């Protein structure tokens, strides 16, 4: 087994390091993430995932919320086209990234 991804689905990097550690997606998506996504893009998703959890107030105890997060993850990681979320534009990474503003730490 190689320690590199052939070509990352998100950034296109060739022979980038593979993800090491836990991937909390369903079996099918997890297999794709582990074989098609580089470690750097996975780290970027982990930061974006936290933003999505907070913005959409997702509760990982709910199956429907886990499905939403998994869809957002697949989109972010280049494993799903953004057009597949067109029927619900409020639940897309494009919407989240356009609406997100950093917190003003001064008040």
VENJO-V791355 format. One record per pair of residues at least 6 apart in sequence whose C-alpha atoms are under 7 Angstrom apart, sorted by sequence separation. I is the first residue (numbers start at 0). GAP is how many residues later the second one is. D is the distance in Angstrom with one decimal. If there is no record, write none. Layout:
{{I:GAP:D} {I:GAP:D}}
This chain:
{{6:6:5.5} {7:6:6.7} {58:6:6.0} {59:6:5.4} {73:6:5.3} {74:6:6.0} {88:6:6.7} {6:7:4.5} {22:7:6.2} {57:7:5.6} {74:7:6.0} {84:7:6.1} {5:8:5.7} {6:8:6.2} {5:9:5.0} {4:10:5.2} {3:11:5.0} {4:11:5.5} {3:12:5.3} {4:12:6.2} {3:13:4.4} {4:13:5.4} {2:14:6.0} {3:14:4.8} {2:15:5.6} {18:15:6.2} {17:16:6.9} {18:19:6.0} {17:20:5.0} {18:20:4.4} {71:20:6.5} {16:21:5.7} {17:21:5.2} {71:21:6.4} {15:22:5.6} {16:22:5.7} {18:23:6.9} {8:27:5.6} {9:27:6.7} {7:28:5.3} {8:28:5.7} {44:28:6.9} {6:29:6.7} {7:29:4.7} {4:30:6.2} {7:30:5.5} {4:31:6.1} {9:31:6.9} {44:31:6.9} {4:32:6.7} {4:33:6.1} {36:40:6.9} {24:45:6.5} {9:67:5.0} {8:68:6.6} {9:68:4.5} {8:69:5.2} {8:70:6.6}}
